[in-house]
Each structure stands twice: as structure tokens, then as C-alpha cells.
Amino acid sequence: MARLPARRLSGHVVEVMVAITVAGIVCLLAGPYLYRLWRRERLRVAAREVYTLAVTARLKAVKLNEQVVLWIEPATRLMVAWTDAPPYNFIQDPGEPAILHLRLRSGIFLQAPDGGEVGGRNSVAFDTYNGDPEITDRIVFRPDGTLVAPQGPNSKTPMRPARYTATVPYGSVNCSPGDSCRGVYLSDRRLTGAGEKGNTFRVSVGDFGPLGRISILKWLPRSEGGNPGENNYVPPPWKWVD
């Protein structure tokens, strides 16, 4: 077998080394962007899973002609749904087996909408039923598919913006300052308050009434068209993903 001349062989080695160096620089520069993109898409998938679970719970309520409760446990990121037999108490009693369940994957956080603690009370803002503030973190559907509205002060119905502008795009919803729009808040970081670049989605039900419409919304920081002067997530505005 004929051997390559030493000069030609060294030229090939140099070319390979240059290619490896260029590839390394590209990976170094693109790596953080690709990681952020992967993290955001993983969060989007998780939000879609929660959305699908809520839609299925609503369909179950209509199909079974029963009240269905979807309970989200922030500490374990476990979500369980069951049929709530009369008299309705919004609690899973013996004889009310789970009909649906989902556990959020690791790296997805139930994030309080003020950018504060993870897994706190406000991260699932569907609280207080029958006047009992201890009945929290539940999305409840009636047999006709409408929402049993939560009564907690942190679970208020969001409002349509008074007007739409470049910074308040069509499809946005507003939350009153100091309040939380009801919803399940999902984040890809433990802290996503002011000054951080985390992604946050909200899965909500019946934003402007009890009809039970389920939505996925994404928080828009100022850099993406959010309201000027917004503080963390209040007011966002929130913009519908679909």
C-alpha cells in the first residue's frame, strides 16, 4: 500500500484539527442557546401534559355525569383525579378511586406566580371551596363540564385588558396587582422573578366565566412584549399559546 507523503499527511492532520477546533467553538457558542431551547421545549411539553390531563378530567365529568376533582400536590408534583360523589366535599373519600394521574417530570417546578417559593400555595391557584380555605390545589368540574369556581383570594378570575396595544397583545389576560390569576404555574427554574430568564406557563380553566374552557398561556416578560413596568408576573399580560 502506498504511503502518503509526510507533507500531505501533516496537511490532513492540520485540516482535521482545524475542523475540530471550529466545531468546538460552535458548540461552545451555541451550547447555552441550545440548552435554553431544550429546557423551554421540555417545559412546553409538561404544560401540554397538564393541559391534556385537565381536558380529560372535564370530559370524564361529562361522560360519567359526575363531579370530577383534579388535585395537584405541589410538594410531590403528583396530579390525581377522582369522581366526587354527592354530597360533594371536594375530598377523595374511600370508595372514590383515582381515574387519572400524572407526575411531573424532574426539572419542572410548580412555581409561585410572584416568582417566590417553589411548591408554595400560590403555585396552584385553585383554592378554597365550600368556604373552607384548607381545600386547596383542586380543579373541579361539574357534570355539565363547567368549572366550580375557586373562592380563594389568590384564585381570582383574570380579566380581559381594557384595550390591546403593542405591549398588550390580543389574547392577553390581566391580573390585578397583588393578586394571582387562577391557574397551575409551571416553570423551568426554581426562581423566575424579576431579572431572571426562566420560562413560565400557566394552565387555567374558565378565565372569563364558568364555562370550563382550558387554556395554556405563556408569561411575557418585557423583552417579549410584556407590559412596561411589570413586576414579576403581576400584571403579565399572559398570552394564549393556543
N, C-alpha and C positions, 0 to 999 in steps of 0.2 A: 504494500500500500504506500502510495507516495505521501511524503510528509509535506505539510505546508511550510513555506519559508518562515523563518523566525520573525522577520519583519511583518509579514502578513498575519501571522498568528498573534503577535502583540497588538496589531491593529484591531483584530476581532475582540481581544480582551478589553481593549480600551472602549470599544463600542458598547460591549456588554456592561461595563462598569458605568458608562455614561447613562445608558438606559436605566440601570438600577437606581442610579442617583436621581435621575429625573422622576422616576416612579415614586421614589421615597419622598421627594419634595412635594409631589402632587398629593400623595397620601397624607403628608403632614399638614398641608394646607386645607385639603378637602375633608380630612377626618372629623374635625369638630362639627362642620356643617352636616356631614352625613349622619353623625351621631345624633344631632338635634332633630334631623329629619326622621330618623328611625324612632326616636323617643316620641315625637309628636304623632307619628302614624300609629305607634303602639297604643297611645292614649286614645286616639280616634277609634281604634278597634274596640277598646274597652268601653268607651262611651256608647258605641253601637250595640255592644252586648247588653249593657244595662237598658238601653232603649228597647231592644228586642224583648228582653225579659218583661218590661213593663207592658209592652204591647200584648204579649202573650197572656199576662195576668188579666188584662182588660178583656181579651177575647174569651178567656176561661170564665170570667164573671158572667158574660152574656150567654155563652153556650150552656153553662151549668145552671143559669138563673139563680146564682148565689152571690153574696158579697164576698169579694176576694181581697185579702190583705197581703201586700208585699212588704216585708220587713227587711230593712237594711241595718246590719250591725257594724258600725264603723270600726270597732276595735279589731274585728276579725275579717272585715271586708266580705262577710258572708251575706247573701241575699236569699230569703226563703219566702215563698208564697203559700197560702192555705185558704180554704173556704171557711168563712166566719159564719157559723150557724146562729140563727136567732136564739135568744136576744143578743144582738150584736154588742161585743165588748172589745173588739179590735185586738184580742189576745189569742194566741194559739193554745186552745184548751185540749185536754185529752179527747181523742176521737176526732180531731181536726188535723189529719196528716198533711204533710207538705206535698204540694202538687208541682212546685217548681223550685229550683235552687240554682245559685250561681255564686262562685267565689272569684273575686277579682284577682287577677294575676299579680305577682310581686312587681314592685316598682310603680304601681298605680296607687295613688293616695286619695282618700276621701278628705278633701281639703276645705277647711272653713272658708266661707266666701269673703272674709275680711283679710285673708292671707295669713291668718294666725295658726292656731294649733291644728295638727292633723288628727282626724278622727274625732273632732270635737262635736258639740251638739249642733252647731250650725252647718256642718258639712253635709248633713242630710236634713234639709229644712222642710220636713213634712211632720210637724209636731203638734201635739195636743188634740185629743178627740174626746167627745163627751165631757168636755171641761176638765179633763184630767191631764195636767202637764207632764205626768210621768209616762203617758202613752206617746212615744216619740218614734221618729225614723220609720214611718209607715206610709205607704201609698195605698189608698183604699178605693176600690171600685165597687159601685153598686151593680145589681143585676142588669140594669139597662146600660152599663158601661160608663156612666157619669162618675165624676170624682166626688168622693166625700171630702169636702174642703177641710184642710187642717186649720186649727184655730190659733196656733202659736204665733206670737208677735214676730217671730223670726221666719214665718212661713207665709208672708203676705202675697197676695196676687200681684204680679208685676203689671205695669201699666204700659199702654202704647205711648210713645213720645208725642208731645203736643204737635210737633212738626218734624219733618225729616230734612236733614241738611247733609252736607258733605261729611260731617263728623258724626252724624246720627243716621246711618244708612237705613233704607227701607227694610222692614222686617225686624228692626231692633225693638227691644223692650227696655223699660226703665225701672229701676228700683229706687224707692225713696231713700235719701241719705240716712244712714244709720240703721236701715232695715235690710233684711235679706229677701231676695226673691226666692220663693219656694223652689226646691229642686234638689237633685243629687249632684254635688260638685265633685268633679274628678280632675286631678292634677297629676303632672309627671314630675313634680318636685315637692319636697316637704314644705318649703316656704315659697310662695309665689306672690308675695306682696309687692309694694312699690319698689321699683328699681331692679327687680329680678325678671328673668326672661323665661319663666316657665309657661307652659301651656295649660289652659283650664277650659273644660267643657262642663255644661250644665244640662242634665236631663230633667225636664219639667213636664208637668201634666196640667192641662186646662188653664193656660196662662191668663186668659181673659174671661174665664167663666167655668162652669162645672161640667162642660161637655166631655171632658176626658181626653182631649187631644194631647198627644205625647210629642214632645219636641226635643231635639238636640240643638243646643246653642253653644257658640264659642265666645269666650271673653275677648273683647277687642281692646288691647292697650292703646295708648295714644299713638304709638308708632304705626298701628294698623288702622287708624281712623276712629279711635275712641274719643269720648268727649274730652275737650280741653279741661285740665284741672281735676280730672278724676282721681280719686284716692282709692288705691287697690281696686276693688270690684264694685264700688258704690259711688255714683251710678256707672254701669259699664260703658256704653249700652251693650246689650247682648244681641247677637245677630244669628238668625236661624241658619243652621247648616243645611237642613233640608226642609 
